[in-house]
Amino acid sequence: MKRLLSLFLAACLALSLSGCLADYDTPKHAELSEQYDFYADSQSALSSGMAITPEQADEVFIVLVSCGMEAKVTNVTRKAGDDGHCQVSAGLYVYDVYYTDGVVDRVEYNGEELYPNPAPAPVEPAPTDDPAALETPATLEQTVDDAITAANAEKEDVSIYDAASVGESSDGSFVDIYLSGKDNLTSNMVRKGMLLQAADILESLQSRDDIGRVSLFWSFPLVDAYGNTSTETVMKATFYKDTIDKINFDNFDYNNIPVICDDFYQHAALNG
């Protein structure tokens, strides 16, 4: 008798379990189970927590996955007095789900709408194969340093300042470039080396629209009649932007630097 009773109870339990499983066996059950290992637990939690059918729970699950859900639903809290709003916990995320008759109207996370109108993703700049488009424009300081290097000149100092600071008006900056003169066989060759450097530097700076004036200074060690050596400024040449723009460097003779510049000084030691 006891054995018959045990068999009867076991059969009832099996029928009960099969009935429960059948309740959640929806048309999309097999497909979703294969794609997501957290589907079955999530479907059950959504159906019971939101008081909706398993079929409706499937649709809610699909929406939540489209919003980025990657873990099973562990808790569903319905907002008191608001039958159309619940909070769905999945992993570290809590989604606010708004629904009507089992159909999702809106999903939010931290106040940001994820469904049906998610915020647009940031637009990435279109890739380009043009190296120039990827380069950051050189600063005036960088351009001046590059010009000095290209002219094979030895920089002592560079000063860049506003024209207003010296009582002049100009749309561009004033650039003072201090260089060390290079020794050579004769004073005339030293002089020509400085003029050549001036032409090369001006050519490199001609394209800069943010320059108002360029002044070049060369220092050189001189020996007086008593044999004492002192470093002095032996040449200075100043060019305003209008003058620089007039130069056609394809045909320009650097020996004409003293002729075309706006101000020129040369120490008597270079006259030889």
C-alpha positions as CSV (number, residue, x, y, z in Angstrom):
1,M,0.0,0.0,0.0
2,K,2.8,2.4,0.9
3,R,4.6,1.6,-2.4
4,L,1.4,2.4,-4.4
5,L,1.1,5.7,-2.5
6,S,4.7,6.7,-3.2
7,L,4.3,5.9,-6.9
8,F,1.1,8.0,-7.1
9,L,2.8,11.0,-5.4
10,A,5.8,10.7,-7.8
11,A,3.5,10.6,-10.8
12,C,1.6,13.7,-9.6
13,L,4.9,15.6,-9.0
14,A,6.1,14.7,-12.5
15,L,2.9,15.8,-14.1
16,S,3.1,19.0,-12.1
17,L,6.6,19.8,-13.2
18,S,5.9,19.0,-16.8
19,G,2.9,21.3,-16.7
20,C,5.1,24.1,-15.3
21,L,7.7,23.6,-18.0
22,A,5.0,23.5,-20.7
23,D,3.8,26.9,-19.5
24,Y,7.1,28.5,-20.4
25,D,7.6,26.5,-23.6
26,T,6.9,29.3,-26.1
27,P,7.4,29.4,-29.9
28,K,10.7,31.3,-29.4
29,H,11.9,29.2,-26.4
30,A,14.2,26.9,-28.3
31,E,15.8,29.6,-30.4
32,L,16.4,32.0,-27.5
33,S,17.7,29.2,-25.3
34,E,20.2,28.3,-27.9
35,Q,21.4,31.9,-28.3
36,Y,21.4,33.0,-24.6
37,D,22.3,30.7,-21.7
38,F,20.6,33.2,-19.4
39,Y,17.3,33.2,-21.3
40,A,15.3,30.5,-19.4
41,D,15.9,32.1,-15.9
42,S,15.2,35.5,-17.3
43,Q,12.0,34.6,-19.0
44,S,10.6,33.0,-15.8
45,A,11.6,36.1,-13.7
46,L,10.1,38.5,-16.2
47,S,6.9,36.6,-16.6
48,S,6.2,36.3,-12.9
49,G,7.7,39.7,-11.9
50,M,5.8,41.7,-14.5
51,A,2.6,39.5,-14.4
52,I,2.8,38.9,-18.1
53,T,2.6,35.7,-20.3
54,P,5.7,33.8,-21.2
55,E,5.2,34.9,-24.8
56,Q,5.2,38.5,-23.7
57,A,8.2,37.8,-21.5
58,D,10.1,36.6,-24.6
59,E,9.4,39.9,-26.3
60,V,10.6,41.9,-23.2
61,F,13.7,39.7,-23.0
62,I,14.5,40.5,-26.7
63,V,14.1,44.2,-26.1
64,L,16.4,44.1,-23.1
65,V,19.0,42.2,-24.9
66,S,18.9,44.8,-27.7
67,C,19.5,47.4,-24.9
68,G,22.8,45.6,-23.9
69,M,21.6,43.2,-21.3
70,E,24.2,40.3,-21.0
71,A,23.2,38.6,-17.7
72,K,20.2,36.8,-16.4
73,V,17.4,38.7,-14.8
74,T,17.7,38.2,-11.0
75,N,14.9,40.5,-9.8
76,V,11.9,42.4,-11.1
77,T,10.4,45.1,-8.9
78,R,7.1,46.6,-9.8
79,K,6.7,50.3,-8.8
80,A,4.0,50.7,-6.2
81,G,0.9,52.4,-7.7
82,D,2.3,52.2,-11.2
83,D,1.4,48.9,-12.9
84,G,3.1,50.0,-16.1
85,H,6.6,50.5,-14.6
86,C,9.1,48.0,-13.2
87,Q,12.8,47.8,-12.5
88,V,14.6,44.8,-13.9
89,S,17.9,43.8,-12.3
90,A,20.4,41.9,-14.5
91,G,24.0,41.6,-13.4
92,L,25.2,45.1,-12.4
93,Y,22.5,46.9,-14.3
94,V,19.0,48.0,-13.3
95,Y,16.7,48.8,-16.2
96,D,13.5,50.9,-15.9
97,V,10.9,49.2,-18.1
98,Y,7.7,51.0,-19.0
99,Y,5.0,48.8,-20.6
100,T,1.4,48.5,-21.5
101,D,-0.5,45.2,-21.6
102,G,2.7,43.3,-21.6
103,V,4.2,45.3,-24.5
104,V,7.4,47.4,-23.8
105,D,6.9,51.1,-24.4
106,R,10.3,52.4,-23.2
107,V,13.5,51.2,-21.5
108,E,15.8,53.5,-19.6
109,Y,19.1,53.1,-17.8
110,N,20.2,55.9,-15.4
111,G,17.7,58.2,-17.0
112,E,19.0,57.7,-20.5
113,E,16.6,56.2,-23.0
114,L,17.8,52.9,-24.5
115,Y,14.6,51.9,-26.3
116,P,12.9,52.7,-28.7
117,N,14.9,55.9,-29.3
118,P,18.4,55.4,-28.0
119,A,20.8,58.4,-27.9
120,P,22.8,58.5,-31.2
121,A,26.3,57.1,-31.0
122,P,29.2,59.7,-31.3
123,V,30.1,60.2,-34.9
124,E,33.7,59.3,-35.5
125,P,35.6,61.4,-38.0
126,A,35.9,59.8,-41.4
127,P,39.3,58.1,-41.9
128,T,41.7,59.8,-44.3
129,D,44.7,58.7,-46.2
130,D,46.0,62.2,-46.5
131,P,49.0,62.6,-44.0
132,A,48.7,66.4,-44.1
133,A,45.1,66.2,-42.8
134,L,46.3,64.2,-39.8
135,E,49.1,66.6,-38.8
136,T,48.7,69.3,-36.3
137,P,49.6,72.7,-37.7
138,A,53.1,73.8,-36.5
139,T,53.2,76.6,-34.0
140,L,55.0,79.8,-34.9
141,E,57.8,78.8,-32.5
142,Q,58.2,75.5,-34.2
143,T,58.3,77.0,-37.6
144,V,61.0,79.5,-36.6
145,D,63.1,76.8,-35.0
146,D,62.7,74.7,-38.2
147,A,63.7,77.7,-40.3
148,I,66.9,78.2,-38.3
149,T,67.8,74.6,-38.6
150,A,67.1,74.5,-42.3
151,A,69.4,77.5,-42.8
152,N,72.2,75.7,-41.0
153,A,72.3,78.6,-38.5
154,E,73.3,78.5,-34.8
155,K,70.5,79.8,-32.6
156,E,71.2,81.9,-29.5
157,D,67.7,83.0,-28.7
158,V,64.3,83.7,-30.3
159,S,61.8,86.3,-29.0
160,I,58.2,86.4,-30.2
161,Y,55.9,89.2,-29.0
162,D,52.9,91.4,-29.9
163,A,53.6,94.5,-31.9
164,A,51.5,96.6,-29.5
165,S,54.1,95.8,-26.8
166,V,56.6,98.1,-28.6
167,G,54.0,100.7,-29.7
168,E,53.4,99.4,-33.2
169,S,50.3,98.1,-34.9
170,S,50.4,94.8,-36.8
171,D,48.1,91.8,-37.5
172,G,51.0,89.5,-36.8
173,S,53.6,88.8,-34.2
174,F,57.1,90.3,-34.2
175,V,59.9,87.8,-34.3
176,D,63.5,88.6,-33.1
177,I,66.0,85.9,-34.0
178,Y,69.5,86.0,-32.4
179,L,72.2,83.9,-34.2
180,S,75.9,83.2,-33.7
181,G,77.9,84.2,-36.8
182,K,80.1,81.4,-38.2
183,D,83.8,82.0,-38.7
184,N,85.3,81.8,-42.2
185,L,88.4,82.6,-44.1
186,T,87.7,86.2,-44.6
187,S,85.3,88.8,-43.1
188,N,83.6,89.1,-46.5
189,M,82.9,85.3,-46.4
190,V,81.5,85.7,-42.9
191,R,79.2,88.4,-44.1
192,K,78.0,86.4,-47.1
193,G,77.2,83.5,-44.8
194,M,75.0,85.7,-42.7
195,L,73.2,87.1,-45.7
196,L,72.6,83.5,-47.1
197,Q,71.2,82.4,-43.7
198,A,68.8,85.5,-43.8
199,A,67.5,84.5,-47.2
200,D,66.9,80.9,-46.2
201,I,65.1,81.8,-43.0
202,L,62.9,84.3,-44.7
203,E,61.9,81.8,-47.3
204,S,60.8,79.3,-44.6
205,L,58.8,82.0,-42.8
206,Q,57.2,83.6,-45.9
207,S,54.1,81.4,-45.8
208,R,53.2,82.3,-42.1
209,D,50.4,84.8,-42.1
210,D,50.8,85.3,-38.3
211,I,54.1,87.1,-38.7
212,G,54.2,90.9,-38.8
213,R,58.0,91.5,-38.7
214,V,61.2,89.5,-38.6
215,S,64.5,90.9,-37.2
216,L,67.7,88.9,-37.5
217,F,70.7,89.6,-35.3
218,W,74.2,88.0,-35.7
219,S,76.8,88.2,-33.0
220,F,80.5,87.5,-33.6
221,P,83.7,87.6,-31.5
222,L,85.8,90.7,-32.3
223,V,89.4,91.5,-31.3
224,D,90.3,95.1,-30.6
225,A,93.6,96.8,-31.0
226,Y,94.7,95.7,-27.6
227,G,94.1,92.1,-28.3
228,N,90.9,91.9,-26.2
229,T,88.1,89.7,-27.5
230,S,84.4,90.6,-27.1
231,T,81.2,89.3,-28.7
232,E,79.2,92.0,-30.4
233,T,76.3,92.3,-32.8
234,V,77.9,92.6,-36.2
235,M,74.8,92.5,-38.4
236,K,71.1,93.2,-38.1
237,A,68.4,93.0,-40.7
238,T,64.7,93.8,-40.2
239,F,61.9,92.8,-42.6
240,Y,58.2,93.6,-42.3
241,K,55.7,91.1,-43.7
242,D,54.9,93.2,-46.8
243,T,58.6,93.2,-47.7
244,I,58.9,89.4,-47.1
245,D,55.9,88.7,-49.3
246,K,57.5,90.6,-52.2
247,I,60.5,88.4,-52.5
248,N,60.5,85.8,-55.3
249,F,62.9,83.3,-53.8
250,D,63.3,81.4,-57.1
251,N,65.3,84.2,-58.5
252,F,66.4,86.1,-55.4
253,D,70.1,87.0,-54.9
254,Y,70.8,86.9,-51.2
255,N,73.4,89.6,-51.7
256,N,70.5,92.0,-52.1
257,I,69.4,91.5,-48.5
258,P,70.8,94.9,-47.5
259,V,69.0,96.6,-50.4
260,I,65.5,95.2,-49.9
261,C,65.3,95.0,-46.0
262,D,63.5,97.7,-44.0
263,D,66.4,98.3,-41.7
264,F,70.0,97.1,-42.0
265,Y,73.1,97.5,-39.8
266,Q,76.6,96.1,-40.4
267,H,79.6,96.4,-38.2
268,A,82.7,98.0,-39.8
269,A,84.6,94.7,-39.1
270,L,82.6,93.1,-41.9
271,N,83.6,95.7,-44.5
272,G,86.9,94.1,-45.3
